[in-house]
Amino acid sequence: MSQLMPDVTRRHFRRRVARKVHQVEHIHFLFRAFRKTCGPPLVRRTSDTENPHAPACGDIEELLPDHGTVCVGRSLAVVSEKQVRRDAVTEKVGPSLVDVLGKKVWATWELDLGKLQKPQQPYFTDEQLQQIINTAEGQNRVLFALLAGTGMRIGEAAGLHVEDLDLNNCVITVRRAVWNGVEQSPKTENAVREIDIDPALAGVLRLHVMGKTGRVFESQTGTPISGNNILKRVLHPLLAKLGMQKAGLHAFRHSRVTMLRKNGTPADLQLQWIGHSSLRTTDRYSHTNQELEYRRLAASKAGLNIVVGPNGPN
């Protein structure tokens, strides 16, 4: 290369590249054309087979002549100065972007796109549940107590009928759910289930359904309750009043799973009561890692005193 172009300096190199690029507007036009057509990369992939796991750079549009680096659509091309010189000598430069910048050469990947952070699903602690239930009024107080004590989905609670409640034996049978105001079969086969409840919740439900027939929860017009209306008109204003973080009705379900885990409920009962087919799904609902007092108690039960005694090592 030095014999072919002995007079090429870095300054001459920049001028040569500038002449081939012509105008920045032309480069942006090629970028926009690529994104619009969603076709193959404008820079030909010369080493896909060599590096099939090379990361993508997203929609970065960046031209760095000093370093010979260009991002086109989803392809990152790293062009060496030597490569551009050789292409200029052999007259491989044409109107396309690949000809302007030279053949693409895969180089060491130093582009850090970061790691996507999974949003944390909110849930309610035992103290927060108590505040929510005690602050709510009328039918909503019973509804929130039911969601907290069973982990039912809001659609399942809306589809409950009085005959689904066996309050003498403290059992609730989920047979249907409400979606867009229409009663239908529950979400999955596992959602059709029996949920055992504690006597305190059974007493609250007994007072609520006394003398009632049909649905357990209804709107003022006699239609099934709407989860969106409960969320926007009742729960969110209530949480704001209590100074709590905004959360959805599904947070009650997460709270119930966390409560079951904290109290050592057998896995088979967790699956039955929550309506999941696998504990892998239920695991995502547990927030015991955020329960500091629970963790302290668990650590004390598995502490060093088991090995060396309560007085510690001698």
C-alpha positions in Angstrom: 0.0 0.0 0.0 2.9 2.4 0.8 4.3 1.7 -2.7 1.0 2.4 -4.4 0.2 5.6 -2.5 3.4 6.9 -0.9 1.9 10.4 -0.7 -1.3 9.6 1.1 -1.3 11.2 4.5 -4.0 11.3 7.1 -5.0 14.8 5.8 -5.3 13.5 2.3 -7.2 10.5 3.5 -9.9 12.8 5.1 -10.1 14.8 1.9 -10.5 11.7 -0.2 -13.3 10.4 2.0 -15.0 13.8 2.0 -15.1 13.8 -1.8 -16.7 10.4 -1.9 -19.3 11.2 0.7 -20.2 14.4 -1.1 -22.9 15.7 1.3 -24.2 14.7 4.7 -27.7 14.9 3.3 -27.0 12.1 0.9 -25.9 9.9 3.8 -29.1 10.6 5.7 -31.2 9.9 2.7 -29.6 6.4 2.5 -30.4 5.9 6.2 -34.0 6.9 5.8 -34.4 4.8 2.7 -33.1 1.7 4.5 -35.4 2.1 7.5 -38.4 2.8 5.3 -37.9 -0.3 3.1 -36.7 -2.5 6.0 -34.6 -4.4 3.5 -31.1 -5.9 3.8 -28.4 -3.7 5.3 -26.9 -1.2 2.9 -23.4 -2.2 4.0 -23.0 -5.8 2.8 -22.4 -8.3 5.6 -19.1 -9.9 4.7 -18.6 -11.9 7.8 -22.1 -13.0 9.1 -20.9 -16.6 9.0 -17.7 -15.6 10.9 -19.6 -13.7 13.5 -23.3 -14.8 13.6 -23.7 -13.5 17.1 -22.6 -9.9 16.5 -24.9 -7.5 18.3 -27.1 -5.0 16.6 -26.8 -1.3 17.1 -30.5 -0.5 16.8 -31.4 2.7 14.9 -28.1 4.5 15.5 -27.2 6.9 12.7 -23.6 8.0 13.2 -20.8 8.7 10.9 -17.3 9.0 12.4 -14.8 9.6 9.5 -11.8 10.0 11.9 -12.3 6.4 13.1 -13.8 4.9 10.0 -17.0 3.8 11.8 -20.5 3.9 10.5 -23.8 2.5 11.9 -26.5 1.8 9.2 -29.9 0.7 10.4 -29.2 -2.5 12.4 -25.7 -3.1 11.1 -22.5 -1.7 12.6 -19.7 -1.4 10.0 -16.1 -0.7 11.1 -14.0 0.4 8.2 -10.3 0.7 8.5 -8.3 3.6 7.0 -6.2 1.1 5.1 -9.2 -0.4 3.6 -10.6 2.9 2.3 -7.2 3.7 0.8 -7.1 0.4 -1.1 -10.6 0.9 -2.4 -9.8 4.4 -3.5 -6.7 3.2 -5.4 -8.6 0.3 -7.1 -11.5 2.7 -8.0 -14.1 0.7 -6.2 -15.9 3.9 -5.1 -19.4 4.4 -6.5 -22.7 6.0 -5.6 -23.7 3.6 -2.9 -22.8 3.8 0.8 -20.7 0.7 0.7 -18.7 2.2 -2.1 -18.3 5.5 -0.3 -17.0 4.0 2.9 -15.4 0.8 1.6 -16.0 -2.8 2.4 -17.2 -3.6 5.9 -14.7 -5.2 8.3 -16.0 -6.6 11.6 -13.9 -5.3 14.5 -13.9 -5.7 18.3 -17.3 -4.8 19.6 -17.1 -1.9 22.1 -20.7 -0.8 21.7 -22.5 -1.1 25.1 -26.2 -0.9 24.6 -26.8 -1.6 28.3 -29.1 -4.2 29.8 -32.9 -3.8 29.7 -34.2 -3.5 33.2 -37.3 -5.4 33.9 -39.9 -3.2 35.6 -40.6 -4.2 39.1 -44.2 -5.3 39.7 -45.7 -3.5 42.7 -47.3 -5.4 45.6 -48.8 -4.5 49.0 -47.3 -5.4 52.3 -49.5 -6.7 55.1 -49.6 -3.3 56.7 -50.6 -1.6 53.4 -53.3 -4.2 52.8 -54.8 -3.4 56.2 -54.8 0.3 55.5 -56.4 -0.2 52.1 -59.2 -2.5 53.3 -59.9 -0.3 56.4 -60.1 2.9 54.3 -62.2 1.5 51.5 -66.0 1.8 51.9 -69.0 -0.3 51.1 -68.8 -3.0 48.5 -65.2 -1.9 47.6 -64.0 -2.8 51.1 -65.4 -6.4 50.7 -63.9 -6.6 47.2 -60.4 -5.6 48.3 -60.6 -8.0 51.3 -61.6 -10.8 48.9 -58.7 -10.0 46.5 -56.2 -9.8 49.3 -57.4 -13.0 51.0 -57.7 -15.2 47.9 -55.4 -13.8 45.1 -58.3 -13.9 42.7 -58.2 -12.0 39.4 -60.5 -9.1 39.2 -62.4 -10.7 36.4 -63.0 -13.8 38.5 -64.2 -11.7 41.4 -66.6 -9.9 39.1 -68.0 -13.2 37.9 -68.7 -14.6 41.4 -72.3 -15.6 42.2 -73.7 -16.1 45.6 -74.1 -19.8 44.9 -70.3 -20.0 44.4 -69.7 -19.3 48.1 -69.8 -22.2 50.6 -69.2 -20.0 53.6 -70.0 -22.7 56.1 -67.0 -24.7 54.9 -65.0 -21.5 53.9 -64.7 -22.5 50.3 -65.1 -20.3 47.1 -65.5 -22.0 43.7 -64.3 -20.1 40.7 -66.5 -21.1 37.7 -66.5 -18.0 35.5 -64.9 -14.6 34.8 -66.0 -11.3 33.4 -64.3 -9.8 30.4 -65.5 -6.6 28.8 -68.7 -6.8 30.8 -69.5 -10.4 29.6 -69.4 -13.5 31.7 -67.4 -16.3 30.2 -65.2 -19.2 31.1 -62.1 -18.4 33.3 -58.8 -17.6 31.7 -57.4 -21.2 31.8 -58.4 -24.7 32.9 -56.4 -24.2 36.1 -58.4 -21.1 36.8 -61.5 -23.2 37.5 -60.7 -24.1 41.1 -61.7 -24.1 44.7 -60.2 -21.6 47.1 -60.1 -22.1 50.8 -60.5 -19.0 52.8 -60.1 -18.1 56.5 -63.1 -17.7 58.8 -62.6 -13.9 59.1 -63.0 -13.4 55.3 -66.0 -15.8 55.3 -67.6 -13.6 57.9 -67.1 -10.5 55.9 -68.6 -12.2 52.8 -71.6 -13.5 54.8 -72.6 -10.1 55.9 -72.2 -8.7 52.3 -74.3 -11.4 50.5 -77.0 -11.6 53.2 -80.4 -11.6 51.4 -78.7 -11.3 48.0 -79.0 -13.4 44.9 -77.1 -13.4 41.6 -73.7 -11.7 41.5 -71.7 -11.0 44.6 -70.5 -7.7 43.2 -72.5 -5.4 40.9 -72.5 -1.9 39.7 -75.2 0.6 40.5 -77.0 -0.3 37.3 -77.0 -4.1 38.0 -74.2 -4.9 35.6 -70.9 -6.7 36.5 -68.3 -4.5 38.1 -65.6 -3.1 35.7 -62.0 -3.6 36.7 -61.0 -0.4 34.9 -63.6 1.6 36.8 -62.5 0.1 40.2 -58.9 0.9 39.3 -59.3 4.5 38.2 -62.2 5.6 40.4 -61.5 3.7 43.6 -58.1 2.1 44.0 -55.8 4.8 42.5 -57.5 7.7 44.5 -57.4 5.6 47.6 -53.7 4.9 47.2 -53.0 8.6 46.6 -54.9 9.4 49.7 -52.8 7.0 51.7 -49.6 8.2 50.2 -48.8 4.8 48.5 -47.2 4.0 45.2 -49.7 3.7 42.3 -50.4 0.0 41.6 -52.9 -2.1 39.7 -55.5 -4.6 41.0 -53.0 -7.4 40.1 -50.9 -6.2 43.0 -53.4 -7.9 45.4 -52.6 -11.2 43.6 -48.9 -10.7 44.1 -49.5 -9.8 47.7 -51.4 -13.1 48.3 -48.6 -15.2 46.8 -46.1 -13.4 49.0 -48.3 -14.0 52.0 -48.6 -17.7 51.2 -44.8 -18.0 50.7 -44.1 -16.3 54.0 -46.3 -18.6 55.9 -44.9 -21.8 54.3 -48.0 -22.8 52.5 -47.5 -26.1 50.6 -46.7 -25.8 46.9 -49.7 -27.8 45.8 -52.1 -25.5 47.7 -50.4 -22.4 46.3 -51.0 -23.7 42.7 -54.7 -24.6 43.5 -55.6 -21.4 45.2 -53.8 -19.0 42.8 -54.8 -21.0 39.7 -51.4 -21.5 38.1 -50.3 -24.6 36.3 -46.6 -24.3 37.3 -44.6 -23.0 40.3 -42.4 -21.2 37.8 -45.2 -18.8 37.1 -46.1 -18.5 40.8 -42.4 -17.7 41.6 -42.7 -14.5 39.6 -45.5 -13.3 41.9 -43.5 -13.7 45.1 -41.9 -10.7 46.8 -40.4 -12.4 49.9 -37.0 -10.9 48.9 -38.5 -7.5 49.7 -39.9 -8.5 53.1 -37.0 -7.6 55.5 -38.7 -8.8 58.7 -39.5 -12.2 57.1 -35.9 -12.5 55.9 -34.5 -11.7 59.4 -36.8 -14.3 61.0 -35.8 -16.9 58.4 -32.1 -16.1 59.0 -32.5 -16.5 62.7 -34.1 -19.9 62.3 -31.1 -21.0 60.2 -28.4 -19.2 62.2 -25.1 -20.3 63.7 -26.8 -21.3 66.9 -27.9 -24.5 65.2 -24.3 -25.5 65.0 -22.5 -23.9 68.0 -25.4 -23.3 70.3 -27.2 -20.2 71.5 -24.1 -18.8 73.3 -21.9 -18.9 70.1 -18.5 -20.4 69.8 -16.4 -21.0 72.9 
